[in-house]
Amino acid sequence: MAGTLAGAGIVWQTPANPPEAQDYIFHNGRRYVRPYYFEFISHAKNRWAGKTIVDLFTEEFKGRPREYYVGRQHSLLIILAHAVKCGRLQVDEQMVHADYIVKSSQKISHFLHRHEPPVLGGNIVILQNEVDVVTVCKPASVPVHPCGQYRKNTVVGIMQAEHGLSPLFPVHRLDRLVSGLLIFAKSAARAESFRQQIEANLLQKEYVAKVVGVFPDGERTVDANVNFNAREGRSTVEVCDGSGKALPSGKQACTKFQRICTDGNHSIVLCKPVTGRTHQIRVHLKHIGYPIANDELYLSGNFCPRSSKGTSINRATSLACSSLSSDPDCVAEADLEFDIDAMCTNCPNLAPVGYDGDEEGLWLHCVRYTGPDWSFECPYPDWTSLDNVSRKKMKS
């Protein structure tokens, strides 16, 4: 524990605090994390130097309005004491005033009431638990490791809380919306061995996807550069010039596809990515006209750029507290027991305000990883059973 703030009577957590089983709340098929007090620590970058502490947080961390730091009335709540005055922002472990000028390399702490987004409530199934390796079947919507708004609601966090497995070293990543096989090393030495095999291109990866339409029979190879736009959170396949030569700005990407079965409306396709670019399988399937059937990001041309949605706090202003009874993402203290913090911009909601709850999972599933002298597999998900198509045919 990080100790208590003067006069606050609150015990603050740090990244050293391990997740525990009682941290999770299951509600309406989702796994929530009970909100908790947390210390975010950063060190002032050179470009931050010379800014006031309030300007720094307002400009660099846009998840909260300026009123949170300076204590004015906000459209959703009245903040009784602002974050700077009550010591929720500290520099070098000392309280400061709102006009304090930040210097380069100073330690900046932000003590806040942390709300993590919910994930689907499926279990993380342990497939194999060996001396130096553990493999699991990851549910869709769960991140692999702490990132962004997620810390406890991750595969790593849940494995520690529910199975006591720690530390775990992820051998490879799966996007949050992708389900399937995950391999963890139990030691740094085993993780390094896997890393060397990956760098030597000795691993083969296999996924299954449910796509729109009747995918052609036979193997099809897509060799098309992929360009990922981090700002928009979306990849594109580069347009080739007249000579057929790909433009150089993207990264070389190759995926092999083969139809497993079809019911005339959808197809289950085996996907073998030779490279590992962001959204590679998704954008390659879109490129050849067979997008993943529930992939809203690539399914149609009605794409809404992330930048056009605004910041989470701007989206949050459209959510009135009266919506708690109709919105399944807004679970209040009246329904489930958790601490309410008077200064928190997310309370009384259990999920963070402004959370996009419409992206819960893709019909894309990792089924197999194979190395020079090992192979790990994961069962097929239920959505691969198409109408009038037998499981035996799919596995053959």
C-alpha positions as CSV (number, residue, x, y, z in Angstrom):
1,M,0.0,0.0,0.0
2,A,1.1,3.5,-0.7
3,G,-0.1,4.8,2.7
4,T,-2.8,7.4,3.4
5,L,-3.1,11.0,2.2
6,A,-3.1,13.6,5.0
7,G,-6.7,13.9,6.4
8,A,-8.2,11.6,3.8
9,G,-8.4,8.3,5.6
10,I,-8.0,6.5,2.3
11,V,-5.6,3.7,1.6
12,W,-4.1,4.1,-1.9
13,Q,-3.0,1.2,-4.1
14,T,0.1,1.1,-6.3
15,P,1.0,-1.3,-9.2
16,A,2.6,-3.5,-6.5
17,N,-0.8,-4.4,-5.1
18,P,-1.9,-7.8,-6.6
19,P,-5.5,-8.3,-7.8
20,E,-7.6,-10.5,-5.5
21,A,-10.7,-12.6,-6.2
22,Q,-13.0,-10.2,-4.2
23,D,-12.0,-7.3,-6.5
24,Y,-14.4,-8.6,-9.1
25,I,-18.2,-8.1,-9.5
26,F,-20.2,-10.2,-12.0
27,H,-23.4,-8.5,-13.3
28,N,-25.5,-9.2,-16.4
29,G,-22.9,-11.4,-18.0
30,R,-20.0,-9.0,-17.4
31,R,-17.0,-8.9,-15.2
32,Y,-16.6,-5.6,-13.4
33,V,-13.8,-4.5,-11.1
34,R,-14.8,-2.9,-7.8
35,P,-13.5,0.7,-8.0
36,Y,-10.4,1.3,-6.0
37,Y,-8.0,4.1,-5.0
38,F,-4.9,4.2,-7.0
39,E,-1.7,6.2,-7.3
40,F,-0.7,7.0,-10.9
41,I,3.0,7.9,-11.1
42,S,4.7,9.7,-14.0
43,H,7.9,11.7,-14.4
44,A,7.7,15.1,-16.1
45,K,8.9,15.1,-19.7
46,N,11.0,18.0,-21.0
47,R,8.0,19.4,-23.0
48,W,6.0,19.5,-19.8
49,A,8.5,21.8,-18.1
50,G,7.2,25.3,-17.6
51,K,3.5,24.4,-17.4
52,T,1.4,24.8,-14.4
53,I,0.3,21.6,-12.8
54,V,-3.3,22.3,-13.8
55,D,-2.5,23.2,-17.4
56,L,-0.3,20.1,-17.6
57,F,-3.1,17.7,-16.6
58,T,-5.8,19.5,-18.5
59,E,-3.8,19.5,-21.8
60,E,-2.1,16.1,-21.5
61,F,-4.7,13.9,-19.7
62,K,-8.0,14.8,-21.3
63,G,-10.2,12.2,-19.4
64,R,-11.2,14.8,-16.8
65,P,-12.4,18.4,-17.1
66,R,-10.4,21.4,-15.8
67,E,-13.0,21.8,-13.1
68,Y,-11.8,18.6,-11.5
69,Y,-8.4,20.2,-10.8
70,V,-9.6,23.7,-9.9
71,G,-12.9,23.1,-8.2
72,R,-15.8,24.7,-10.1
73,Q,-19.3,23.4,-10.8
74,H,-19.4,20.7,-13.6
75,S,-22.4,19.7,-15.7
76,L,-22.5,16.3,-14.1
77,L,-21.5,17.0,-10.5
78,I,-20.4,19.6,-8.1
79,I,-16.8,19.1,-6.9
80,L,-16.6,20.2,-3.3
81,A,-12.8,20.2,-3.1
82,H,-10.5,20.3,-6.1
83,A,-7.8,17.8,-6.8
84,V,-4.9,20.1,-6.3
85,K,-6.1,21.7,-3.0
86,C,-6.8,18.3,-1.3
87,G,-3.5,16.8,-2.4
88,R,-4.7,14.4,-5.1
89,L,-2.0,15.9,-7.3
90,Q,1.4,15.9,-5.8
91,V,4.9,16.7,-7.1
92,D,7.9,14.9,-5.6
93,E,5.5,13.6,-2.9
94,Q,4.6,17.1,-1.8
95,M,1.3,19.0,-2.1
96,V,1.4,22.0,-4.4
97,H,-0.8,24.9,-5.4
98,A,-2.7,25.2,-8.7
99,D,-0.2,27.7,-10.2
100,Y,2.8,25.5,-9.4
101,I,5.3,25.3,-12.3
102,V,6.4,21.8,-13.2
103,K,10.1,21.1,-13.8
104,S,11.6,18.4,-16.0
105,S,12.0,14.9,-14.4
106,Q,9.9,15.7,-11.3
107,K,7.9,12.8,-10.0
108,I,4.2,13.5,-10.4
109,S,1.5,11.5,-8.6
110,H,-2.2,11.5,-9.3
111,F,-4.3,9.8,-6.6
112,L,-7.7,8.9,-7.9
113,H,-10.7,6.6,-7.7
114,R,-10.1,4.2,-10.5
115,H,-12.9,2.6,-12.5
116,E,-12.0,-0.1,-15.0
117,P,-14.2,-0.9,-18.0
118,P,-16.1,-4.2,-17.8
119,V,-15.2,-7.2,-19.9
120,L,-17.3,-10.2,-20.8
121,G,-17.8,-12.5,-17.8
122,G,-16.5,-15.8,-19.3
123,N,-14.0,-17.9,-17.5
124,I,-10.3,-17.9,-18.5
125,V,-9.8,-21.7,-19.0
126,I,-6.4,-23.1,-18.2
127,L,-5.5,-25.6,-21.0
128,Q,-2.1,-26.7,-19.8
129,N,-0.1,-25.9,-16.7
130,E,3.4,-27.1,-17.0
131,V,6.6,-26.5,-15.1
132,D,7.6,-23.4,-17.1
133,V,4.6,-22.8,-19.4
134,V,0.9,-22.2,-18.9
135,T,-1.6,-21.9,-21.7
136,V,-5.1,-20.6,-21.5
137,C,-8.2,-19.9,-23.6
138,K,-8.7,-16.1,-23.5
139,P,-12.3,-14.8,-23.7
140,A,-13.0,-12.0,-26.1
141,S,-13.0,-8.4,-24.7
142,V,-10.3,-9.2,-22.1
143,P,-6.9,-7.5,-22.6
144,V,-3.8,-9.7,-22.1
145,H,-1.9,-7.4,-19.7
146,P,-2.3,-4.0,-18.0
147,C,-2.8,-1.2,-20.5
148,G,-4.8,2.0,-20.8
149,Q,-7.8,1.8,-18.5
150,Y,-7.3,-1.9,-17.7
151,R,-5.2,-3.3,-14.9
152,K,-7.1,-5.9,-12.9
153,N,-9.5,-6.7,-15.7
154,T,-6.8,-8.4,-17.7
155,V,-5.8,-12.0,-18.3
156,V,-2.6,-11.5,-16.2
157,G,-4.6,-9.9,-13.4
158,I,-7.4,-12.5,-13.4
159,M,-4.9,-15.4,-13.5
160,Q,-3.1,-13.9,-10.4
161,A,-6.4,-13.3,-8.5
162,E,-8.2,-16.5,-9.3
163,H,-5.3,-19.0,-9.8
164,G,-2.4,-17.5,-7.9
165,L,-0.2,-17.7,-11.0
166,S,2.4,-14.9,-10.9
167,P,4.6,-13.7,-12.5
168,L,3.5,-14.6,-16.0
169,F,5.4,-13.5,-19.1
170,P,3.2,-13.3,-22.2
171,V,4.8,-15.0,-25.2
172,H,2.5,-13.3,-27.7
173,R,-0.3,-10.9,-27.8
174,L,-4.0,-11.1,-28.8
175,D,-6.0,-8.0,-29.4
176,R,-8.6,-7.3,-26.7
177,L,-11.5,-8.3,-28.9
178,V,-9.9,-11.5,-30.1
179,S,-10.3,-14.8,-28.2
180,G,-8.3,-18.0,-28.1
181,L,-4.9,-19.5,-27.2
182,L,-2.5,-17.5,-25.1
183,I,0.9,-18.8,-24.0
184,F,2.6,-17.6,-20.9
185,A,6.1,-18.4,-19.7
186,K,6.6,-18.8,-16.0
187,S,10.2,-17.6,-16.0
188,A,12.2,-14.9,-17.7
189,A,14.5,-17.6,-19.1
190,R,11.7,-19.5,-20.8
191,A,10.2,-16.2,-22.1
192,E,13.6,-15.4,-23.6
193,S,13.7,-18.8,-25.3
194,F,10.3,-18.1,-26.9
195,R,11.4,-14.6,-27.9
196,Q,14.4,-15.9,-29.8
197,Q,12.2,-18.4,-31.7
198,I,9.8,-15.6,-32.6
199,E,12.6,-13.4,-33.8
200,A,14.0,-16.3,-35.9
201,N,10.6,-16.7,-37.5
202,L,10.3,-20.3,-36.3
203,L,6.7,-20.1,-35.1
204,Q,3.5,-20.9,-37.0
205,K,0.2,-19.3,-36.0
206,E,-3.3,-20.4,-36.8
207,Y,-6.6,-18.6,-36.3
208,V,-10.2,-19.2,-37.3
209,A,-12.6,-16.5,-38.4
210,K,-16.3,-16.4,-39.3
211,V,-16.6,-14.2,-42.4
212,V,-19.4,-12.9,-44.6
213,G,-20.2,-14.9,-47.8
214,V,-18.9,-18.1,-49.4
215,F,-15.1,-18.0,-49.1
216,P,-13.5,-19.6,-52.2
217,D,-12.2,-23.2,-51.9
218,G,-8.5,-23.8,-51.9
219,E,-5.7,-21.8,-50.2
220,R,-5.5,-18.1,-50.9
221,T,-2.5,-16.0,-50.0
222,V,-2.8,-12.2,-49.4
223,D,0.5,-10.4,-49.6
224,A,-0.3,-6.7,-49.1
225,N,1.3,-4.0,-47.0
226,V,-0.6,-2.9,-43.9
227,N,-0.5,0.6,-42.5
228,F,-1.8,1.1,-39.0
229,N,-3.2,4.6,-38.0
230,A,-2.7,4.7,-34.2
231,R,-4.8,7.9,-33.9
232,E,-7.8,6.3,-35.6
233,G,-7.2,2.8,-34.2
234,R,-7.5,1.3,-37.7
235,S,-5.4,-0.4,-40.3
236,T,-5.6,0.0,-44.1
237,V,-4.1,-2.0,-47.0
238,E,-1.9,0.1,-49.1
239,V,-2.9,1.0,-52.6
240,C,-0.4,-0.2,-55.2
241,D,0.9,2.0,-58.1
242,G,0.5,1.1,-61.7
243,S,3.4,-1.3,-61.7
244,G,1.9,-3.3,-58.8
245,K,4.6,-2.3,-56.4
246,A,3.4,-1.5,-53.0
247,L,4.0,1.9,-51.6
248,P,6.8,1.9,-49.0
249,S,5.1,3.6,-46.0
250,G,3.3,0.5,-44.7
251,K,4.7,-2.7,-43.3
252,Q,5.0,-5.9,-45.3
253,A,2.2,-8.3,-44.4
254,C,1.3,-11.8,-45.6
255,T,-1.6,-14.1,-44.6
256,K,-2.7,-17.5,-45.9
257,F,-6.4,-18.3,-45.9
258,Q,-8.3,-21.6,-46.5
259,R,-12.0,-22.2,-46.2
260,I,-12.9,-24.8,-43.6
261,C,-16.7,-24.9,-44.2
262,T,-19.6,-22.7,-45.3
263,D,-23.4,-22.6,-44.9
264,G,-24.0,-20.4,-47.9
265,N,-24.2,-17.2,-45.9
266,H,-21.0,-17.3,-43.8
267,S,-17.8,-19.2,-43.9
268,I,-15.4,-20.5,-41.3
269,V,-11.9,-19.7,-42.6
270,L,-8.5,-20.9,-41.3
271,C,-6.1,-18.0,-41.1
272,K,-2.3,-18.4,-41.1
273,P,-0.6,-15.0,-40.6
274,V,3.0,-15.2,-41.8
275,T,3.8,-11.8,-40.3
276,G,2.2,-10.1,-37.3
277,R,0.9,-6.6,-38.1
278,T,-1.8,-4.8,-36.2
279,H,-5.2,-6.0,-37.4
280,Q,-3.6,-7.9,-40.2
281,I,-6.1,-10.7,-40.5
282,R,-9.0,-8.4,-40.2
283,V,-7.9,-5.9,-42.8
284,H,-6.7,-8.6,-45.2
285,L,-10.1,-10.3,-45.1
286,K,-11.7,-7.0,-45.7
287,H,-9.3,-6.3,-48.6
288,I,-10.3,-9.5,-50.4
289,G,-14.1,-9.0,-49.8
290,Y,-14.7,-11.4,-47.0
291,P,-14.7,-9.3,-43.7
292,I,-15.3,-10.9,-40.3
293,A,-19.0,-11.0,-39.9
294,N,-19.3,-9.0,-36.7
295,D,-16.3,-6.7,-37.2
296,E,-17.9,-3.2,-37.2
297,L,-14.6,-1.6,-37.8
298,Y,-14.0,-3.2,-41.2
299,L,-17.4,-4.6,-42.1
300,S,-18.8,-1.6,-43.9
301,G,-17.8,1.8,-45.1
302,N,-19.7,3.6,-42.3
303,F,-16.5,3.9,-40.2
304,C,-16.6,6.6,-37.6
305,P,-13.0,7.8,-36.9
306,R,-11.9,7.7,-33.3
307,S,-10.8,11.3,-33.5
308,S,-14.4,12.5,-34.4
309,K,-15.8,11.0,-31.2
310,G,-14.0,13.4,-29.0
311,T,-12.5,12.7,-25.6
312,S,-14.1,10.4,-23.1
313,I,-15.1,13.3,-20.9
314,N,-16.9,15.0,-23.9
315,R,-18.8,11.8,-24.7
316,A,-19.6,11.5,-21.0
317,T,-21.4,14.8,-20.8
318,S,-24.2,13.2,-22.9
319,L,-24.8,10.6,-20.2
320,A,-27.1,11.9,-17.6
321,C,-27.4,10.2,-14.2
322,S,-31.0,9.4,-15.0
323,S,-29.8,6.9,-17.5
324,L,-28.6,4.5,-14.8
325,S,-31.8,2.5,-14.8
326,S,-31.8,1.9,-18.6
327,D,-28.1,1.5,-19.4
328,P,-26.6,-1.9,-18.5
329,D,-23.1,-0.3,-18.3
330,C,-24.2,2.1,-15.6
331,V,-24.5,0.0,-12.4
332,A,-24.8,2.2,-9.3
333,E,-24.2,1.7,-5.6
334,A,-27.9,1.0,-5.1
335,D,-27.4,-2.2,-7.1
336,L,-24.0,-3.3,-6.0
337,E,-21.9,-2.4,-3.0
338,F,-18.7,-0.3,-3.7
339,D,-17.3,2.9,-2.3
340,I,-18.4,6.2,-3.7
341,D,-15.9,8.9,-3.9
342,A,-17.1,12.5,-3.7
343,M,-14.4,13.8,-6.1
344,C,-14.6,11.0,-8.6
345,T,-15.8,12.0,-12.1
346,N,-17.0,8.4,-12.7
347,C,-19.0,7.7,-9.6
348,P,-21.8,6.6,-9.0
349,N,-21.4,4.5,-12.1
350,L,-19.5,1.2,-11.7
351,A,-18.1,1.4,-15.3
352,P,-16.2,4.5,-16.3
353,V,-18.4,7.3,-17.7
354,G,-18.1,7.5,-21.5
355,Y,-17.1,3.8,-21.8
356,D,-17.9,2.4,-25.3
357,G,-19.6,-0.9,-24.5
358,D,-20.5,-1.9,-28.0
359,E,-17.2,-3.6,-28.8
360,E,-17.3,-6.9,-26.9
361,G,-15.8,-9.6,-29.1
362,L,-14.8,-10.6,-32.6
363,W,-15.4,-13.8,-34.5
364,L,-11.7,-14.3,-34.6
365,H,-10.1,-17.0,-32.5
366,C,-6.5,-18.2,-32.1
367,V,-6.5,-22.0,-32.2
368,R,-2.8,-23.1,-32.5
369,Y,0.8,-22.0,-32.0
370,T,3.6,-24.3,-33.2
371,G,7.3,-24.0,-32.6
372,P,10.4,-26.1,-33.5
373,D,9.7,-28.8,-30.9
374,W,6.3,-27.8,-29.3
375,S,2.7,-27.2,-30.2
376,F,-0.2,-25.7,-28.2
377,E,-3.8,-25.8,-29.2
378,C,-7.1,-24.3,-28.1
379,P,-10.7,-25.6,-28.7
380,Y,-12.8,-24.1,-31.4
381,P,-15.4,-21.5,-30.1
382,D,-19.2,-22.1,-30.4
383,W,-19.7,-19.6,-33.2
384,T,-17.7,-21.9,-35.6
385,S,-20.7,-24.4,-35.6
386,L,-22.6,-23.2,-38.7
387,D,-26.1,-24.4,-39.5
388,N,-26.0,-27.8,-41.2
389,V,-22.2,-28.1,-40.8
390,S,-20.9,-30.8,-38.5
391,R,-18.0,-30.2,-36.1
392,K,-16.3,-33.3,-37.5
393,K,-16.1,-31.7,-40.9
394,M,-14.7,-28.5,-39.4
395,K,-11.8,-30.3,-37.7
396,S,-10.9,-32.5,-40.6
